[in-house]
Amino acid sequence: MRSALTRVLAIDPIPKGITFVIVEGDYLLLDWGFRVRQGGTKRLFERVEDLISRYEPDYLVVENFEGEGSHRRPSAEKMIRTLQRLAKRRGLRCRAFSREEIRQTFPADMRTRSRIAECLIDRYPELGDTLPPPRKWYESGEDERMSIFDAAALALAFISSL
């Protein structure tokens, strides 16, 4: 039986560091944001440990980079492995979801990144100001703010699996 107060820390690696969300129960978004790799990777993991100490999550949720639909850089894979070891060392349960498992959490007509972001804003209205404007056809790369929605989608995939 699932506890209404299950607290989840979902982390998504990005080239400059990580994005994260902390969710409690089904609908309470406690915190979200970026942690930039200032001071090196060691300092970044200290900041993750600070999040764990501050919020005391029940689970750490990350992407299963070996799963269907996942295409991660080696540096992101290394970071996810390190996060999993950190969770184990801290006695924190860890779950990983593939990109395909995450997409399956959403209705069939809402499985693009922009549609998933819309669904997440419906669930967590606080994220509304985080959504960047749509990317123009001539713009390269994606706005880093979209990765907050990747972290939120990870959390929702976990919540839906309970």
C-alpha positions, 0 to 999 in steps of 0.5 A: 500500500502506498503512503500519501506522503512518499517523498521523491527526489528526481534528478536529470543530468544536464551538461552543466550539472543537474536539474531536480524536482522534489515531490511529496505524495501525488501532487505536492511539488516541494522544490525544483531547480538547477544545480550547476557544476561550479567547483567541479563534480565533487561539489555538485554531488555535495549539493545533491547530498544537501538536497537529500539531507534537507528534504529526506526523500524516500526515493531517488529517481533517475533515468535508466539510460540503458532502457528503450528510448534512452540516448545519454552521453557517457558523462550523463551515464557516469553521473547517473551511476554515481547518483545511484551509488550515493543513494545506496550509501545514504540508505535511499531507495533508488528507481530508474525509468527508461525514456519509453517508460516515462512516455508511457506515463502520459496519454498517447497524444501527449508524449512529445516533450512539449506536450509532456511539459503541458501535462506536468504544468496541469499537475504542478502549476508552479512549473508554469513560469519555468516553461521556455517559449517554443524553440524556433526552427532556426535555433539549435539546442534546447533551452535547459529549462526543459530538463526540469520537466524531464526531472518532473516526468521521472517523478511522475513515472515513479508515482504512477508505478506505485 
